[in-house]
Amino acid sequence: MTTPSDHGQDASAAAGTGAPAGPASLAELERRAAARRRRPAYGHDALIACDRLVRVFTADGVEVQALQGLDLLVAEGELMALVGASGSGKSTLMNILAGLDVPTAGAAKVAGRDLLTMDAGARLGYRREVVGFVWQQTARNLLPYLTTLQNVTLPMQLSGGRRRAARTKAAERLLSMLSLDHCRDRRPHQLSGGEQQRTAIAVALANSPSVLLADEPTGELDSHTAEQVFTAFRTANEELGTTIVIVTHDQAVASEVRRTVAIRDGRTSSEVLRRTERDAATGRESLVAREYAMLDRTGRLQLPAEYTGSLGMEHRVLLELESDHIGVWPDRPADEGRAEEGSGDGPEDEAGQAPEPGDARTGMPGTADGADA
């Protein structure tokens, strides 16, 4: 019977790392330092880059950590969703990205703008030019005494630089793209819930922002209307190339995007990537979704609660480095381990082989991918 320790030693030997390495020479240390300096900065090619982001709120002398070292990268042109339980930190993150709140520590950049160092004037310009925001409550998105067209042209007027005719033409183009031509001269109370939210999207797009943020935009809508609103987001993403981040509890919306990031306890915990695959034999296309655990910049990994609970994992786990993945084992007392060794029940499967990456007993979906990340 091979124990986890023996198995790890064999793997290390096979990988050529069985013998302890000697101290590095000064030349080697200098080479490593130079390589680190040449390495591109974290998130250098991302439109949104959050690096070890922290947000602490203080009330009555009590500190609450809403974000606890969150890492997130969003590429230009992405349409993605953020999900998480109430209190997970996703709304705090959205407020920071929208320029409505300031992080306590860490780094956050959007379209090259540093959200920690901006003064009040730069923050106002950021909200007008770089980012658009759609709230769940329509009353926060639209002015009730203005028509649909006037609501859309107002952000352009506040930013200046366009004549009235140009503002009207640009607003009409947005309304047409979102199938709102018939609502041009109506006020918000004359619109349906779906029409109000699509008008809000047009308002958020008025100044051609790099990023469009939406906080539960379908939370107060029925499923059919929610689908129409999401179609408007997809149209804006495809036709304008706008990067869109949607916070949602609606699984129907989350499953419609290529990437869904889950936030738990103030950190990104998992990510679902979806892609279309074509069957070589039949030519049929199917949507394939795969869930990954997120590995942050400090090497922290949140294991799914249902995995750790099923294996009784608490406080600490045993890690074994294999040639192509990391094994994660429950921590058991030595006498229990000896009993299991005698019974033939251990980290090997029934065939005497180490579990493959993604084996449920490792408590880590796709561990090879997680390690590579």
DALINSUL-V237726 format. One record per residue. N is the residue number from 1. RES is the residue in three letters. OMEGA is omega in degrees with one decimal (999 if undefined). NEAR is the number of other ideal C-beta (glycine too) atoms within 8 Angstrom. Layout:
n=N res=RES omega=OMEGA near=NEAR
n=N res=RES omega=OMEGA near=NEAR
This chain:
n=1 res=MET omega=180.0 near=6
n=2 res=THR omega=179.1 near=7
n=3 res=THR omega=177.1 near=10
n=4 res=PRO omega=-179.7 near=11
n=5 res=SER omega=178.4 near=7
n=6 res=ASP omega=-178.3 near=8
n=7 res=HIS omega=179.6 near=15
n=8 res=GLY omega=178.9 near=12
n=9 res=GLN omega=178.3 near=9
n=10 res=ASP omega=-179.3 near=9
n=11 res=ALA omega=179.1 near=12
n=12 res=SER omega=179.0 near=10
n=13 res=ALA omega=-179.8 near=9
n=14 res=ALA omega=179.5 near=7
n=15 res=ALA omega=178.1 near=7
n=16 res=GLY omega=-178.9 near=5
n=17 res=THR omega=-177.6 near=7
n=18 res=GLY omega=-178.3 near=6
n=19 res=ALA omega=179.7 near=4
n=20 res=PRO omega=-179.2 near=3
n=21 res=ALA omega=178.7 near=5
n=22 res=GLY omega=179.9 near=4
n=23 res=PRO omega=-178.7 near=3
n=24 res=ALA omega=177.9 near=7
n=25 res=SER omega=178.5 near=6
n=26 res=LEU omega=178.8 near=5
n=27 res=ALA omega=178.9 near=6
n=28 res=GLU omega=178.4 near=8
n=29 res=LEU omega=177.7 near=9
n=30 res=GLU omega=178.9 near=8
n=31 res=ARG omega=179.5 near=8
n=32 res=ARG omega=179.5 near=9
n=33 res=ALA omega=178.4 near=8
n=34 res=ALA omega=178.8 near=8
n=35 res=ALA omega=178.4 near=8
n=36 res=ARG omega=179.5 near=7
n=37 res=ARG omega=-179.5 near=6
n=38 res=ARG omega=-177.9 near=5
n=39 res=ARG omega=179.6 near=6
n=40 res=PRO omega=178.8 near=5
n=41 res=ALA omega=179.9 near=5
n=42 res=TYR omega=177.5 near=7
n=43 res=GLY omega=-175.5 near=11
n=44 res=HIS omega=-177.9 near=7
n=45 res=ASP omega=-179.2 near=5
n=46 res=ALA omega=176.5 near=10
n=47 res=LEU omega=175.7 near=12
n=48 res=ILE omega=179.6 near=14
n=49 res=ALA omega=174.8 near=15
n=50 res=CYS omega=-174.8 near=13
n=51 res=ASP omega=177.0 near=11
n=52 res=ARG omega=-173.8 near=12
n=53 res=LEU omega=-179.6 near=17
n=54 res=VAL omega=172.8 near=13
n=55 res=ARG omega=-178.7 near=14
n=56 res=VAL omega=175.1 near=9
n=57 res=PHE omega=178.9 near=7
n=58 res=THR omega=178.2 near=7
n=59 res=ALA omega=-179.8 near=6
n=60 res=ASP omega=177.0 near=3
n=61 res=GLY omega=-179.6 near=4
n=62 res=VAL omega=179.5 near=6
n=63 res=GLU omega=176.2 near=6
n=64 res=VAL omega=-179.9 near=8
n=65 res=GLN omega=179.7 near=9
n=66 res=ALA omega=174.9 near=9
n=67 res=LEU omega=-173.1 near=16
n=68 res=GLN omega=178.9 near=9
n=69 res=GLY omega=-175.9 near=14
n=70 res=LEU omega=174.1 near=17
n=71 res=ASP omega=178.1 near=13
n=72 res=LEU omega=174.1 near=11
n=73 res=LEU omega=176.9 near=9
n=74 res=VAL omega=-178.3 near=11
n=75 res=ALA omega=177.8 near=9
n=76 res=GLU omega=178.6 near=8
n=77 res=GLY omega=179.6 near=6
n=78 res=GLU omega=167.2 near=12
n=79 res=LEU omega=-172.7 near=10
n=80 res=MET omega=-179.1 near=13
n=81 res=ALA omega=171.9 near=13
n=82 res=LEU omega=179.7 near=15
n=83 res=VAL omega=179.2 near=12
n=84 res=GLY omega=-179.9 near=9
n=85 res=ALA omega=177.1 near=5
n=86 res=SER omega=-178.8 near=3
n=87 res=GLY omega=-178.5 near=4
n=88 res=SER omega=178.8 near=10
n=89 res=GLY omega=-175.0 near=16
n=90 res=LYS omega=178.5 near=11
n=91 res=SER omega=175.1 near=8
n=92 res=THR omega=178.2 near=11
n=93 res=LEU omega=-179.5 near=15
n=94 res=MET omega=179.1 near=13
n=95 res=ASN omega=177.4 near=9
n=96 res=ILE omega=-179.8 near=16
n=97 res=LEU omega=179.6 near=14
n=98 res=ALA omega=-178.8 near=11
n=99 res=GLY omega=-179.5 near=10
n=100 res=LEU omega=-179.4 near=6
n=101 res=ASP omega=-177.6 near=8
n=102 res=VAL omega=178.7 near=6
n=103 res=PRO omega=175.4 near=13
n=104 res=THR omega=-179.6 near=7
n=105 res=ALA omega=-178.2 near=6
n=106 res=GLY omega=-179.0 near=14
n=107 res=ALA omega=176.9 near=10
n=108 res=ALA omega=179.2 near=14
n=109 res=LYS omega=176.7 near=11
n=110 res=VAL omega=-179.7 near=15
n=111 res=ALA omega=178.5 near=8
n=112 res=GLY omega=179.4 near=4
n=113 res=ARG omega=178.4 near=10
n=114 res=ASP omega=-174.3 near=8
n=115 res=LEU omega=-179.9 near=14
n=116 res=LEU omega=-172.6 near=9
n=117 res=THR omega=-177.8 near=4
n=118 res=MET omega=173.0 near=10
n=119 res=ASP omega=-174.8 near=5
n=120 res=ALA omega=179.9 near=5
n=121 res=GLY omega=179.0 near=6
n=122 res=ALA omega=179.5 near=9
n=123 res=ARG omega=177.1 near=10
n=124 res=LEU omega=177.3 near=8
n=125 res=GLY omega=177.9 near=9
n=126 res=TYR omega=-178.4 near=14
n=127 res=ARG omega=179.9 near=12
n=128 res=ARG omega=-167.9 near=10
n=129 res=GLU omega=-169.7 near=8
n=130 res=VAL omega=-172.2 near=12
n=131 res=VAL omega=171.4 near=14
n=132 res=GLY omega=-175.0 near=13
n=133 res=PHE omega=175.9 near=11
n=134 res=VAL omega=178.9 near=13
n=135 res=TRP omega=175.7 near=10
n=136 res=GLN omega=-178.9 near=7
n=137 res=GLN omega=-176.2 near=7
n=138 res=THR omega=-179.8 near=12
n=139 res=ALA omega=179.9 near=6
n=140 res=ARG omega=-176.7 near=5
n=141 res=ASN omega=-170.9 near=13
n=142 res=LEU omega=173.5 near=12
n=143 res=LEU omega=-170.6 near=8
n=144 res=PRO omega=-175.8 near=8
n=145 res=TYR omega=177.5 near=4
n=146 res=LEU omega=174.5 near=9
n=147 res=THR omega=178.4 near=9
n=148 res=THR omega=-179.5 near=16
n=149 res=LEU omega=-179.2 near=12
n=150 res=GLN omega=177.2 near=9
n=151 res=ASN omega=-178.2 near=13
n=152 res=VAL omega=-178.5 near=15
n=153 res=THR omega=-177.0 near=13
n=154 res=LEU omega=178.4 near=12
n=155 res=PRO omega=177.9 near=11
n=156 res=MET omega=-179.5 near=13
n=157 res=GLN omega=-179.9 near=9
n=158 res=LEU omega=179.5 near=7
n=159 res=SER omega=-180.0 near=10
n=160 res=GLY omega=176.1 near=5
n=161 res=GLY omega=178.9 near=3
n=162 res=ARG omega=173.3 near=10
n=163 res=ARG omega=-176.0 near=5
n=164 res=ARG omega=-179.0 near=6
n=165 res=ALA omega=179.7 near=6
n=166 res=ALA omega=178.2 near=8
n=167 res=ARG omega=-179.7 near=12
n=168 res=THR omega=-179.6 near=10
n=169 res=LYS omega=179.5 near=8
n=170 res=ALA omega=179.2 near=12
n=171 res=ALA omega=178.6 near=14
n=172 res=GLU omega=178.1 near=11
n=173 res=ARG omega=177.8 near=8
n=174 res=LEU omega=179.9 near=12
n=175 res=LEU omega=178.2 near=16
n=176 res=SER omega=-179.2 near=9
n=177 res=MET omega=-178.2 near=9
n=178 res=LEU omega=177.1 near=13
n=179 res=SER omega=-179.3 near=7
n=180 res=LEU omega=-178.8 near=13
n=181 res=ASP omega=-176.3 near=8
n=182 res=HIS omega=-178.1 near=4
n=183 res=CYS omega=-170.9 near=12
n=184 res=ARG omega=-173.7 near=11
n=185 res=ASP omega=179.3 near=6
n=186 res=ARG omega=174.6 near=9
n=187 res=ARG omega=-174.5 near=10
n=188 res=PRO omega=-177.8 near=13
n=189 res=HIS omega=178.3 near=5
n=190 res=GLN omega=-178.5 near=6
n=191 res=LEU omega=172.5 near=12
n=192 res=SER omega=179.6 near=6
n=193 res=GLY omega=178.8 near=10
n=194 res=GLY omega=178.3 near=11
n=195 res=GLU omega=177.6 near=10
n=196 res=GLN omega=-178.8 near=13
n=197 res=GLN omega=176.7 near=16
n=198 res=ARG omega=174.3 near=14
n=199 res=THR omega=177.5 near=19
n=200 res=ALA omega=177.0 near=14
n=201 res=ILE omega=178.4 near=17
n=202 res=ALA omega=177.9 near=15
n=203 res=VAL omega=-179.2 near=14
n=204 res=ALA omega=-179.2 near=13
n=205 res=LEU omega=-170.2 near=14
n=206 res=ALA omega=-177.3 near=15
n=207 res=ASN omega=177.0 near=10
n=208 res=SER omega=-178.0 near=5
n=209 res=PRO omega=174.8 near=12
n=210 res=SER omega=-175.5 near=10
n=211 res=VAL omega=173.1 near=16
n=212 res=LEU omega=179.6 near=17
n=213 res=LEU omega=-179.7 near=15
n=214 res=ALA omega=-178.4 near=14
n=215 res=ASP omega=-180.0 near=11
n=216 res=GLU omega=-174.7 near=9
n=217 res=PRO omega=-179.5 near=15
n=218 res=THR omega=-174.1 near=13
n=219 res=GLY omega=-177.2 near=9
n=220 res=GLU omega=-174.9 near=7
n=221 res=LEU omega=174.2 near=11
n=222 res=ASP omega=-171.7 near=5
n=223 res=SER omega=-178.8 near=7
n=224 res=HIS omega=179.6 near=6
n=225 res=THR omega=177.9 near=12
n=226 res=ALA omega=178.2 near=14
n=227 res=GLU omega=177.5 near=9
n=228 res=GLN omega=179.6 near=10
n=229 res=VAL omega=179.3 near=15
n=230 res=PHE omega=175.5 near=11
n=231 res=THR omega=177.5 near=8
n=232 res=ALA omega=176.0 near=13
n=233 res=PHE omega=-179.0 near=15
n=234 res=ARG omega=178.8 near=10
n=235 res=THR omega=178.9 near=10
n=236 res=ALA omega=179.6 near=15
n=237 res=ASN omega=-175.5 near=13
n=238 res=GLU omega=-174.4 near=7
n=239 res=GLU omega=-178.2 near=7
n=240 res=LEU omega=-178.2 near=8
n=241 res=GLY omega=-178.3 near=8
n=242 res=THR omega=173.8 near=12
n=243 res=THR omega=-173.7 near=16
n=244 res=ILE omega=176.2 near=14
n=245 res=VAL omega=-176.3 near=16
n=246 res=ILE omega=169.6 near=14
n=247 res=VAL omega=-175.1 near=13
n=248 res=THR omega=167.7 near=13
n=249 res=HIS omega=-175.7 near=6
n=250 res=ASP omega=-178.5 near=9
n=251 res=GLN omega=178.1 near=6
n=252 res=ALA omega=177.6 near=9
n=253 res=VAL omega=-178.5 near=13
n=254 res=ALA omega=-177.4 near=12
n=255 res=SER omega=-178.7 near=9
n=256 res=GLU omega=-178.7 near=7
n=257 res=VAL omega=-178.4 near=12
n=258 res=ARG omega=-175.4 near=8
n=259 res=ARG omega=177.0 near=11
n=260 res=THR omega=-179.6 near=13
n=261 res=VAL omega=178.6 near=13
n=262 res=ALA omega=177.1 near=12
n=263 res=ILE omega=178.6 near=15
n=264 res=ARG omega=178.3 near=11
n=265 res=ASP omega=174.0 near=8
n=266 res=GLY omega=178.0 near=13
n=267 res=ARG omega=171.9 near=16
n=268 res=THR omega=-173.9 near=12
n=269 res=SER omega=-178.6 near=10
n=270 res=SER omega=-177.1 near=13
n=271 res=GLU omega=176.2 near=11
n=272 res=VAL omega=176.8 near=12
n=273 res=LEU omega=-179.7 near=9
n=274 res=ARG omega=178.6 near=13
n=275 res=ARG omega=179.8 near=7
n=276 res=THR omega=177.8 near=8
n=277 res=GLU omega=179.2 near=8
n=278 res=ARG omega=177.6 near=7
n=279 res=ASP omega=-176.3 near=9
n=280 res=ALA omega=-176.6 near=4
n=281 res=ALA omega=-174.3 near=4
n=282 res=THR omega=-176.8 near=4
n=283 res=GLY omega=-179.5 near=7
n=284 res=ARG omega=178.3 near=6
n=285 res=GLU omega=177.9 near=8
n=286 res=SER omega=179.7 near=7
n=287 res=LEU omega=-178.8 near=8
n=288 res=VAL omega=179.6 near=8
n=289 res=ALA omega=178.1 near=8
n=290 res=ARG omega=-178.3 near=8
n=291 res=GLU omega=179.2 near=9
n=292 res=TYR omega=168.3 near=13
n=293 res=ALA omega=-177.2 near=14
n=294 res=MET omega=176.6 near=14
n=295 res=LEU omega=-175.2 near=9
n=296 res=ASP omega=-172.1 near=13
n=297 res=ARG omega=178.2 near=8
n=298 res=THR omega=178.4 near=6
n=299 res=GLY omega=179.3 near=6
n=300 res=ARG omega=-177.2 near=8
n=301 res=LEU omega=176.5 near=10
n=302 res=GLN omega=178.0 near=11
n=303 res=LEU omega=179.6 near=11
n=304 res=PRO omega=-176.6 near=10
n=305 res=ALA omega=-179.6 near=6
n=306 res=GLU omega=177.7 near=6
n=307 res=TYR omega=-177.8 near=13
n=308 res=THR omega=179.0 near=11
n=309 res=GLY omega=-178.7 near=8
n=310 res=SER omega=-179.1 near=7
n=311 res=LEU omega=179.7 near=9
n=312 res=GLY omega=179.9 near=6
n=313 res=MET omega=178.1 near=11
n=314 res=GLU omega=171.1 near=5
n=315 res=HIS omega=-178.3 near=3
n=316 res=ARG omega=178.7 near=5
n=317 res=VAL omega=177.5 near=9
n=318 res=LEU omega=179.5 near=9
n=319 res=LEU omega=174.8 near=8
n=320 res=GLU omega=178.3 near=13
n=321 res=LEU omega=176.2 near=8
n=322 res=GLU omega=-176.5 near=11
n=323 res=SER omega=-176.1 near=5
n=324 res=ASP omega=177.7 near=5
n=325 res=HIS omega=176.0 near=9
n=326 res=ILE omega=175.4 near=11
n=327 res=GLY omega=178.6 near=16
n=328 res=VAL omega=-173.7 near=11
n=329 res=TRP omega=173.7 near=11
n=330 res=PRO omega=176.5 near=9
n=331 res=ASP omega=-179.0 near=8
n=332 res=ARG omega=176.7 near=7
n=333 res=PRO omega=-177.2 near=5
n=334 res=ALA omega=-178.6 near=6
n=335 res=ASP omega=176.9 near=6
n=336 res=GLU omega=178.7 near=8
n=337 res=GLY omega=179.4 near=11
n=338 res=ARG omega=179.0 near=8
n=339 res=ALA omega=179.4 near=8
n=340 res=GLU omega=179.8 near=10
n=341 res=GLU omega=178.7 near=10
n=342 res=GLY omega=-177.6 near=6
n=343 res=SER omega=179.7 near=6
n=344 res=GLY omega=-179.9 near=6
n=345 res=ASP omega=-176.8 near=4
n=346 res=GLY omega=-177.2 near=11
n=347 res=PRO omega=175.5 near=11
n=348 res=GLU omega=177.8 near=11
n=349 res=ASP omega=-175.6 near=8
n=350 res=GLU omega=-178.8 near=3
n=351 res=ALA omega=179.2 near=5
n=352 res=GLY omega=-178.2 near=5
n=353 res=GLN omega=175.0 near=6
n=354 res=ALA omega=-178.6 near=9
n=355 res=PRO omega=177.2 near=11
n=356 res=GLU omega=173.4 near=6
n=357 res=PRO omega=-178.5 near=11
n=358 res=GLY omega=175.3 near=10
n=359 res=ASP omega=-175.3 near=8
n=360 res=ALA omega=-177.4 near=7
n=361 res=ARG omega=175.3 near=7
n=362 res=THR omega=-179.5 near=12
n=363 res=GLY omega=-172.0 near=13
n=364 res=MET omega=-178.0 near=13
n=365 res=PRO omega=176.6 near=10
n=366 res=GLY omega=-172.6 near=12
n=367 res=THR omega=178.5 near=14
n=368 res=ALA omega=178.7 near=10
n=369 res=ASP omega=179.6 near=9
n=370 res=GLY omega=-180.0 near=14
n=371 res=ALA omega=-179.6 near=9
n=372 res=ASP omega=-178.5 near=5
n=373 res=ALA omega=999 near=7
